[in-house]
Each structure stands twice: as structure tokens, then as C-alpha cells.
Amino acid sequence: MKTFDIAIIGAGPAGIMAAITAAKQGRQVILLEKNEIIGRKILATGNGRCNLTNKNIDVSNYHGANPEFIKQILSAFDQYKVTEYFESLGVILKEENNGRIFPRTNQASSVVEALDYELKKLKVSVETKASVKNIHYEKNWLLSGQKTTGDFKIEAKNLILTTGGKASFQFGSSGDGLYWSEKLGHTIIFPHPALTPLETVESWPKNIQGLRIEGTVKLTADGKIISQSQGDILFTHFGLSGPAIMKQARNVGLLLPTKKIEVHIDAIPEETKKELDKKIETILNVNGAKEIKNALAGIIPVELIKTILINLAIDPEKKSSRISKLERVSVVGVLKNLTLTISKTRPFKEAQVTAGGVDAKEIDAKTLESKKIPHLFFAGEIIDVDGDSGGFNLQWAWSSGYLAGLSASK
């Protein structure tokens, strides 16, 4: 049986950062990964470009655990330290819109290769295609599992779980760590998809699938506003996607079983309802000979206009001069409040992150050590913390991985 100071299960961003940090403290570290390669989820982030962090990190971009818990962990290794660290590895970074930070190469592989080199330089024992089946604590942690070459057993003083949640399970996040944590006595906050598209009761979005607009989104539960967002909205064959929609998914997963969930889209947020009505009235008067679908094509994509008109039982071919005030007001009302009923979120496979996880109340914010089990630490998505899109979840992984690795080394 091989013996180590620290065993880490899961070679995603949090696990890799924990391993590097612990090894820098002179500890003997083993990093176990069931995939064939490390950092598989990193390779998929930012559409393969790796949105490494965000310049504008704030606790308000995170959900789940108490904000003070989140703030303490983020401050241990903040976005400035993260960018400085990766540039010290030779990964030159650049800032894009909304503070998003990417490698200048636009390739996530640049990040993974730099981290892999660092692991080797620090002599971290990395075992891929290593599936852990059992974990048990006596005086030390005892781990057993299977590799392609046969069974293995490992003993370690400290154990760090960085197995992720259930999102994007095609990259290896199967929920194993949540199962082990619960078996060890930890409370698991209901895991559900976050940052994932939404399915609608209405079928008409499939008629304009692929159409993208920019607008604001309000999510309501039984008529009460729950959350709001702004940005791109994408119509799909199943309903809605895009950053402004996906941000709402974590709330949908919690509320949908018992409440009627609706999405309200303001397709022209820069205009008040009164201003928009006046503008459309002028357009229709000036373009009286045009069909209404074409007259309004300068305001909103013609495919969406046609769909709205059909849903309102207004002929899209109708001449603008023949549109009544009631019809015009109805069109304005829909443009300012396009409402769809949500049937469900898309599955974990399509989610960027998991909402829910190990209850943060049972984890020491100063060390990320379990308050229930000695010498057990957590980092990354396995904890009940999820961030907005834009590099916030990777920042959480780097910060929590760093803190867990440092704490487990003491």
C-alpha cells in the first residue's frame, strides 16, 4: 500500500490547484483522476478557450452558501493572485468584455499543459484512469479502487475531495464525492442544474430556433418576481437558452416542483412601453403601404415579429395602415413582456455547473476542513457554491483548491 501526506480525488481545476499548493509546501501528494487525462473540464470551459477568471469578482456573483463563507475563500487566492500565478507559468492572459480573462492563445489546452508541467515539476504523483471505489477513515484515510492495470490501495493522512458535482457528467462529474460525503455524515443540499437552458411549455420557439436577441429577463414564481438578468437570449427547439436565460436555471430547479414558473422577456429594454408605442405608431404611419412584418423589421428580427403577430392572431402580411390601435398596443405589450412558461431545466449533461452540494455550514471557512470528519477537506463544485457565467466558477475552483491544499499541508 502506498502512503502519502495528502490524497486528492478529482483532477479538475480545484484538485489540480490543491495538489500544486500542497506540493509546494513539501508534502507528498497523490492526485487521482478517473478520466484518461487531467483537466478535462478545463478544456471545455469558455467554448474551449478557458475563461480562467474575471476581473470583476464579487461575492454577489455567487449563490448557495452564506456570502461571508464565500468571501473568505475567494480572498485567500483572489483573481489578481490567479492571473499573476498563471502568467508566472508562462500563460499570457488577456481581458475581454465584462472583465472575462482568457489565455492569449484562446486555447484551454495552454492552461492544462502549464498546470500539468507544474505538477510534474513538483513531483505530484498523478494517477489517471484511477476510479476510487471506497474511502474509509481510521487513523488515516484508506482509499481503494481500480485502474486498468488492476486494483490499488492508498493511505493518506489528509483527504481532499474535489470531485465536482453532477453537471457535465460526460467530463467525469458523476456525483461520487457527494455520495461519499453523505455516507460520511455530511448534509447534501439538493443538487440541481445551474447555468443550463430552459424548456418551455410553448412549442413556438422551435419555429425560430437559432434566433438570438438581447434583452432583459424576469423570472417569476406564481407571479412573484424571483430574479432578473440581462444579456443574450437564444430561442431553441426546446425553448430558451443564452446567458440571460441560463443564469435563471438554479432558481427554476428549486421552485419548479411546487410553483408555476414563467420567464418574461423585454425585447426592447431601452424603451419604456409608452416610448415604444409612440415609436411604432410613427413607423406604421410612415410605412403604411408595407406589410407590418416588414415595417417592424428594423426594431426586432423579422422572424420574431412574424411569430409574435401569429400568436396575437394578426396577419403578418397585413398592411401597416390597416393595423388598429388595439393591435398596435398588443404588439408593444408582447415586445415588452414576452411571456413563456417553463416546464423544466435541461439535464445535468448540458449544465455548466451544479447548484447544491455539501452544506457549507459543515465546513470551516478558514481551512475548508470538515467540521464533522477530521482530516477531510473540500474544494470546488462539490461545495454548495455556484457562480455566474463569465469565469466566476473557475475562480471559485482556484481559490478553494488553493485554500484546501494549503490547509491540508499544515
Stockholm file with secondary structure:
# STOCKHOLM 1.0

chainA/1-410         MKTFDIAIIGAGPAGIMAAITAAKQGRQVILLEKNEIIGRKILATGNGRCNLTNKNIDVSNYHGANPEFIKQILSAFDQYKVTEYFESLGVILKEENNGRIFPRTNQASSVVEALDYELKKLKVSVETKASVKNIHYEKNWLLSGQKTTGDFKIEAKNLILTTGGKASFQFGSSGDGLYWSEKLGHTIIFPHPALTPLETVESWPKNIQGLRIEGTVKLTADGKIISQSQGDILFTHFGLSGPAIMKQARNVGLLLPTKKIEVHIDAIPEETKKELDKKIETILNVNGAKEIKNALAGIIPVELIKTILINLAIDPEKKSSRISKLERVSVVGVLKNLTLTISKTRPFKEAQVTAGGVDAKEIDAKTLESKKIPHLFFAGEIIDVDGDSGGFNLQWAWSSGYLAGLSASK
#=GR chainA/1-410 SS CEEEEEEEECCSHHHHHHHHHHHHTTCCEEEECSSSSSCHHHHHGGGGTCCCEETTCCGGGEEESCHHHHHHHHHHTCHHHHHHHHHHTTCCEEECGGGEEEETTCCHHHHHHHHHHHHHHTTCEEECSCEEEEEEESSSEEEEEEETTEEEEEEEEEEEECCCCSTTGGGTCCSHHHHHHHHTTCCEEEEEEESCCEEESCCGGGGGTTCEEEEEEEEEETTEEEEEEEEEEEECSSEEESHHHHTTHHHHHHHTTTSCEEEEEESCTTSCHHHHHHHHHHHHHHTTTSBHHHHTTTTSCHHHHHHHHHHTTCCTTSBGGGCCHHHHHHHHHHHHCEEEEEEEECCGGGCSEEEEEECGGGBCTTTCBBSSSTTEEECGGGBSEEECTTTHHHHHHHHHHHHHHHHHTC
#=GC SS_cons         CEEEEEEEECCSHHHHHHHHHHHHTTCCEEEECSSSSSCHHHHHGGGGTCCCEETTCCGGGEEESCHHHHHHHHHHTCHHHHHHHHHHTTCCEEECGGGEEEETTCCHHHHHHHHHHHHHHTTCEEECSCEEEEEEESSSEEEEEEETTEEEEEEEEEEEECCCCSTTGGGTCCSHHHHHHHHTTCCEEEEEEESCCEEESCCGGGGGTTCEEEEEEEEEETTEEEEEEEEEEEECSSEEESHHHHTTHHHHHHHTTTSCEEEEEESCTTSCHHHHHHHHHHHHHHTTTSBHHHHTTTTSCHHHHHHHHHHTTCCTTSBGGGCCHHHHHHHHHHHHCEEEEEEEECCGGGCSEEEEEECGGGBCTTTCBBSSSTTEEECGGGBSEEECTTTHHHHHHHHHHHHHHHHHTC
//
